[in-house]
Amino acid sequence: MKTHIKLSLLLTPAIFLLAFWILALSSGGLPASIGLLKMLLWALLLSFGIAYSITLFIREVLDKKDE
């Protein structure tokens, strides 16, 4: 469990940049409507969730390969 979190934290910044870019540029009024700080926090939460899902998926694939 702790390994998944550590690996997810390592992967989160790469996904964060993409998520922030998508949130900021996809809808022109989003930063103005919800605020920049809230949008940054939303992108960070989204990025960590995606990174955690990726690490869980990779672990499952590697475990199935070893069987």
C-alpha positions as CSV (number, residue, x, y, z in Angstrom):
1,M,0.0,0.0,0.0
2,K,2.7,2.5,0.9
3,T,4.6,1.6,-2.2
4,H,1.6,2.5,-4.4
5,I,1.4,5.9,-2.7
6,K,5.1,6.6,-3.1
7,L,5.0,5.6,-6.7
8,S,1.9,7.7,-7.2
9,L,3.5,10.7,-5.7
10,L,6.4,10.4,-8.1
11,L,4.1,10.2,-11.1
12,T,1.7,12.9,-10.0
13,P,3.7,16.0,-11.2
14,A,3.9,14.8,-14.8
15,I,0.1,14.2,-14.9
16,F,-0.5,17.5,-12.9
17,L,1.0,19.6,-15.7
18,L,-1.2,17.9,-18.3
19,A,-4.3,18.2,-16.1
20,F,-3.7,21.8,-15.2
21,W,-3.2,22.6,-18.9
22,I,-6.4,20.9,-19.9
23,L,-8.4,22.5,-17.1
24,A,-7.0,26.0,-17.8
25,L,-7.3,26.0,-21.6
26,S,-10.3,23.8,-22.3
27,S,-12.8,26.2,-20.8
28,G,-11.9,29.9,-21.0
29,G,-14.0,30.9,-18.0
30,L,-13.1,28.1,-15.6
31,P,-10.2,29.9,-13.8
32,A,-12.4,33.0,-13.4
33,S,-15.4,31.2,-12.2
34,I,-13.9,28.8,-9.6
35,G,-10.7,30.6,-8.9
36,L,-7.1,29.7,-9.7
37,L,-6.4,28.1,-6.3
38,K,-9.4,25.9,-6.4
39,M,-8.5,24.9,-10.0
40,L,-5.0,24.0,-8.9
41,L,-6.2,21.9,-6.1
42,W,-8.7,20.2,-8.4
43,A,-5.9,19.4,-10.9
44,L,-3.7,18.1,-8.1
45,L,-6.4,15.8,-6.8
46,L,-7.3,14.6,-10.3
47,S,-3.6,14.0,-11.0
48,F,-3.0,11.9,-7.8
49,G,-6.1,9.8,-8.6
50,I,-4.9,9.1,-12.1
51,A,-1.4,8.3,-10.9
52,Y,-2.7,6.0,-8.2
53,S,-4.9,4.2,-10.7
54,I,-1.9,3.7,-13.1
55,T,0.3,2.3,-10.4
56,L,-2.5,-0.2,-9.3
57,F,-3.0,-1.3,-12.9
58,I,0.7,-1.8,-13.5
59,R,1.0,-3.8,-10.2
60,E,-1.9,-6.1,-11.3
61,V,-0.4,-6.6,-14.7
62,L,3.0,-7.5,-13.2
63,D,1.4,-9.8,-10.6
64,K,-0.5,-11.7,-13.4
65,K,2.7,-12.0,-15.4
66,D,4.4,-13.7,-12.5
67,E,1.7,-16.3,-12.1
